């Protein structure tokens, strides 16, 4: 497997990153251990978690799974979501960051985190405060590099400028949502990352399962999927109808290329020159085996052009796939008068 530098940073990572959101939840520890071992044997050296995944159990399972080969793994995790008690049990304040990192280090059973990422922007805290405390963690050796996740382009730029002006550590990578059906980051986020030499680790390359082909027009959502849990709008929603239209065309493109829709989607997600790695989140060994079977797939120019005709560059079929709604979109920020006045 080829390895890529994380932007201009020294870390080299595999183009597939093992996501562990299901570890300690739907994926029990025994299966998780097998997934990690098999992924490692296949050449994957990059693993991503978060303190919010399954109330910290994901980090605990991940830590035990990589314990024998810790130094050969690039370990990433995230912070910022509300996971502690009280008003200071989340966010990006100095107080919480100092607390959160100790919890992640303990659960991961490691002395340091290779890549510590901000899970989402925190509009209540100035980015200068967050970068200041993250810089302290790097200087203390608890963290090797820092990154952001699902940041708008303007906040990526702001963070880079603050880091330069205050001589703080800067974000070395961004982790945004990206798939054939959600290409919005091509407009500004990816160009900003290229401009500042940031690596890019994309999440949801299969668009929540849509790009596996398991959702079919006119059929109920399969049981056991996030859609069946009420986490997605009903099939008849207009944006889902647009997705069905695209999927039916993409299945023809995949068939003509002699590959599955899943392999088409994953290969496409790492084709952009700004993208370093794509996060895969297998729940089972069968899912991992299927993903690895297409790890070497490369798409030719004709196939890429056909995909662009179906979903044009920079377009996202459903705004909900952007992963983050800024406070500026809330009603209070959009109206001159209070609601109900």
C-alpha angles and dihedrals in degrees: 000000000000119000125215133202115248095245108292093334123109097245118105116205139179118257088242116062118197109234116205104193091122095048112112090015125054089355110061122216097259092055091042090055090053092047092051093047094048093046090051092050089052091057102263109142100166124086129177131198140151137217089239096057108110093339092298096312091112091062091046093052091043092051093053092044095056098035095108094050103028096137092054094054127081100219120203128180137165140225139187106083120111104268103137132068124274132006093310096051096100144009129075105291120132089248095056097039090055090051097042096052092054090052093050093047090052095047093045090048092225138120094226143019117227095207123017113189137192105238095210136345116278108215091191095063127061110240088231090067092049095047090048094058093040088053089054090053091052092049090049090054095241092113129032100194138000132219146173132236129213093352120160114243094252091056091048089055093045091052092050092051093047091050092051096046095046097037091240129148109273130221107271096193145013126220109205134163111261135167140134087272095046111045100148094118090067089075100062115336097066094043089050091051091050091048092055098037094247123158117233124219109185125208132204095025087164091050096238092314098311092113093056089068093236094126112075130190112255094016132102117252111270115259117257094033126115087248091059090053091062095257093124135053116258119278093254093062110120094240090051090052087055088052092051089052091052095043093053090054094043091053088060091050091051092047091051089050090050095240138103123265089247092055091046091053096046094046090049093050093063096039095087109094092228094057117092102179141353123223117235119193109192116183094192140028090248090058091049092049090052092050094047091050088067098039093111097046114128122188121223124225094259092055092047090051091052090051090051090054091054097045111013120223113278095018126123117194094209123029089212089072091067089087098220136057112197119225088249088076094057117107094247091057094047101049130069091209129046117266112271094019 
